[in-house]
Amino acid sequence: MSVPPLPEVAPPPGPRKLFLEFARMGLSGFGGVLPFVRRAVVERNRWLDDRGFVELLSLGQVLPGPNVINLALMLGLRFAGWRGALAAFSGLVMVPMGVVLGLMLLYQHYQDVAAVRRMLTGMTAVSAGLMLATGFRLAQSLSMTVRNVLIGGVAFVAIGLLRWPLVPVMAVLVPLALVWEWCIGKGAQA
């Protein structure tokens, strides 16, 4: 008797599960929650595969507002309707907000302690490393075409190395990438 393989994507969660998971993510991700959201959604719970996560995150990035909150709202809405969207948002934002308010009161009291300043500097480096690792993981789920590498490389050089403002760089690169992809797609159809 053989054991059937696990399904690639798990059954959709309900509002309670969404609240608990997004609260867990929000409490884990001080300085940047995206790595924790990806790990929880793709690896631990298998609600989406990498490609589905990248697609939803991309949509969340072009909508107004913080992309991770947009992602939480879209996931909640997809899996459990309005109640799911509210549960995911509340877990991601409201629970950590209470913790942050408490930490803010502590920081006001201990802000002049040198060890506290050094600790915050170290947390900044950890957060940057987590974001970089998540970027590499997300890039691995995309096809490595010359177009994708070129557009991504130009974005990295312009924003990361030259420190040009994000909005003008994206205002040029996003339409360029869309037109380039559209032209390639029309060429393939001909």
Helices and strands as residue ranges (DSSP letters): H 15-28, H 34-38, I 39-44, H 50-62, H 67-89, I 90-94, H 95-110, H 114-140, H 146-155, I 156-161, H 166-189
